[in-house]
């Protein structure tokens, strides 16, 4: 797990690895699992991408957590806002 605070864009950038989950986990399930694991508000957490690497069954998830929803609306494209 990697958790960085981006002060310029006013968000947390979170990277997590789901073991043996690539191709099996849905975006909604991943978002719910991350929100529960980190005890964050699911409405302020945005799943940007889930990717895998060749030869591995692990899924790498990238999420952004915004304290202010207005910042998310300004920075993210409509498709990523759920």
Secondary structure, DSSP 8 states (H G I E B T S, - for coil): -EEEEETTTTEEEEEEEETT-TTT--HHHHHHHHHHHHT--GGGEEEEEEEE-TT---EEEEEEEESSHHHHHHHS-GGG--
